Amino acid sequence: MHPYIAEFAGTALLVLLGNGVVANVVLRQTKGHAGGWIVITAGWALAVFTAVACVDQYSGAHLNPAVTLGLAVSGAFEWTEVAGYIAAQLVGAMFGAALVFGFYYPHYAVTEDPGAKLATFATGPAIRSPVNSLFCETVGTFVLVWGVLLATKPGFSLAIGAQSMQVPVGLGSLGALPVGLIVFAIGLSLGGTTGYAINPARDLGPRIAHAILPVPGKGESDWNYAPIPVVGPLLGATLAAVAMLATK
């Protein structure tokens, strides 16, 4: 599978499952209605695990422009591939959001609150404070990207004569578990202020889909807030990469 296709498919799957759990909790007359924050954070963590497990072998499963930028700044990813990866992630996120809308369409129709409908597409702050929201998205994404950059794969030393070499141990789909757990931790500990976008494509792509799709009684797409979950994650990723380089 071409890496760009993998990033598109992986990000679409990420948003389908991640925004899907939000829809299951906040939309009316679903089986999971009012399931609460733990359900949402657990669902998003498992969405990340599933998406990474599916496409990691093809593209490295960035699925997030902030991760792509952080890897490029740290020297672990080619700058020539950055634009293609981000474009695939953004389109994939839009497609995933459209799938959620189609899947839960009857529940959008019976949900009166436009804010609840928007929440199934994009994030928003619990309290309107642009500076604090930017800070929160920056810190949350710093934790994510720094964790990704610091993560080490298990291995063992193999002696060959007088020398030894490090042999990596393949974990298969379990290799996706650490990033899923990091996202779970961020959601539980740091997600209460902004809804922890920590991913520009995850927020901007579905927000565009919300503006385009015929969501019944959808209200505004909150474009005034939209720059924060884009700028904050990109800033946090850059700071994480700089911190990684400074500690080498």
N, C-alpha and C positions, 0 to 999 in steps of 0.2 A: 504494500500500500504506500502510495506517495505520502511524504510527510505532511504536505498541505491538506490532503484529503483526510489524513489521520487527525490533524488538528481540528478540522471542520467537524468530523464525526464525533471526536471525543468531546469537544466543547458543546455540541448539540446534545449529546447524551448527558453531560454534566448539568446543563440547564434544564433538560427534560425532567431529570430526577430531582434536582435541587429546587427549582421553581415549582415542580410538581408537588413536593412535600409542603411547600408554603400554601399552594392552592388547596391541598387536602385539609389543611388546618384552618385557613381563614375564610374560605368560601362556604356559603350556606348549604346545608343538607348533604354534605359529604359524610362518609363513614368516619373520617378523622377530624371532623369539625371541632374546634376548640381544644385540640390535642396539646397545645402549649409549646413553649420555647424549646424544651428538651427534645420534643419530636422533630422540630424544625432543624435544630443543630445536629441531631443524630442523622437525620435524612440527608442534610448537606454533606456531612462527613462521609457517609456511605456513597453518595453521588460522586464525590471526588475519588474515592477508592475504586468504584466501578469504572469510571471513565479512564482513570490512569491505568488500571489493569488491562483495559481493552486495547489501548493504543500506544502504550509506552514503548513497545518494541519497534514501532514504526516511526515515531517522531520525537520520542523522549517525553511525550505527554506534558507539554507546557500548559496548554489549555487556558492560558492567562497571559495577556500582554505584559503584566508586571513581572511574571516569572521569566518570560522571554527577554525582557529588558535587563533584568538582574543578571541573568546568565551571560548576556552579551557584554555588559559592563564589567563583569568579573573575568571575562576572557574565556568563558567556558562554552560560548556559542558564537557562531559566525554572524557578524553584522549584516552580511549580504542576505541572510535568511530572515532577518527580523521582520521586514515589511510583509513578506508572504505569510509568515506565521500569524502575525497580528490580524491580517485581513481574513485569513481562514477562521481564526477564533471568533472574530466579530460576526461574520456571516453564520457560523455555526451556532452562536448564541441566539441570533435572531430566529434561526430555524427551530432551535429547541424551544424557544418561547412560543412560537406559533403552534408547535405540537402540544404544549401544555394547554393553550387556549382551546384547541380543537378537542382535546381529551376531556376537559372540564367544562365544555361550553354550556351544558344545561345548568350548571351551578353558577356560572357567571350571570346567567339570565335571572336567577332567583336571588342573587346577592344585591342588596340595595346600596351598600357603601362603596363609593368609587375608590376610596383609599384602600380598602381591602383588595379590590381588583388590581390596582396599581402595584400593591405589595407582592402580587404573584408574578409580576414582571421585573420590577426594579426596587432598589432599596430607598429608604428615606430615614431621616433622623427622628429620634424620639422627642428631642427638644431642638427647636430651630436655633442653631448657633453655628454659623458657617466656619468660624475659626476652630471651634472645638471639633466639629465634624471632620474637618480636614486633618486635624491632628490625630483623631481616632483612626481614620482610614490609613494614614501614614504609618502609625505605630503598628496597627494590625497587619498590614502588608509587610512591614519590616520583619515582624516575627515569622510570617510565612516564608518569605524569600530567604531570610537568614537561615531558617531551619532547613530549607531545601539545599542551600549552598553548603551547609555544615554536615549534612547527612552523609554518613559513610556506609558503604556496602560491606557486608561481612565477608571474611576471607580467612585464609590460613597460609602459613609460611611452609614452603616445600623446599627441603634441602636438596641441592644438586651439586654434588661434589663439595667444593669449598665454598660455594655460593648458595644463596637461597633466593627464592622468588615468591612474591605474594600472589596467591591464586584466589580470585574472587569466587564466591559461592552464589550461584544463581538461585533466586527466591521465587521466580515466576511471578504469578499474580500477587503473592504476598509482599513483593517489593513495593506495591502501591499502598500498603498499610500505613507506613510512617506519615506520609503527607495527608492521608485521611484523618489520622489522629491529631496532627497539627491543626488542621482546619476545625476539627471538633473542639479542641482546646481554645482556639481563638473565638469560636462562636459562643462557647459557654462563658468565657472570662471577659472578652472584649467586645462582644457583639451587641450589647444592650443599648448602645448609644446610636449607632447608625445602621444596624442590621448587617454589618461586616461584609460589604461588597468584596473588598480586597482583590478585585479583579475587574479592570475596566470593561472588558468584553462582556462579562457576565451581567454588568449593569447597563451599559450603553446599548448593546445589541437588543436585549429585551425591551428597553425603554423605547427604542425606535419601533420595535414590533407593536408595542402598546399604542403608539401614536398612529400606526398604519392600520392595524387590524380593527374590524368592526365589533369591538367589545361593547356589549349592551350597557348603556349608562356609565361609560368609563370615566368621564371627567377629564381633567388635565393630566399631562404626562410629567409634570413637575420639572420642567427644563431649567428652572432657576437653580435647583439643587444638582442637576446632572453633572456639572463639571467636577464636583467634589469627589465622587467615587471613580473618577478617571484620573484626576491630578494626584490625589492622595496616594493611591496605590503605586503610581509610577514614581512618585517621590520616595515612598517607602522602599520600593525595590532598588532604586538607585543608591539610597543610603545603606541598605543591606549589602549591596555589592561592594561599595566603598569600604565598609567596615570589614568585609571579608578580605579585601586586598590589603588593608592596613594591618591585619593580624597575621599575614603570611610570613 
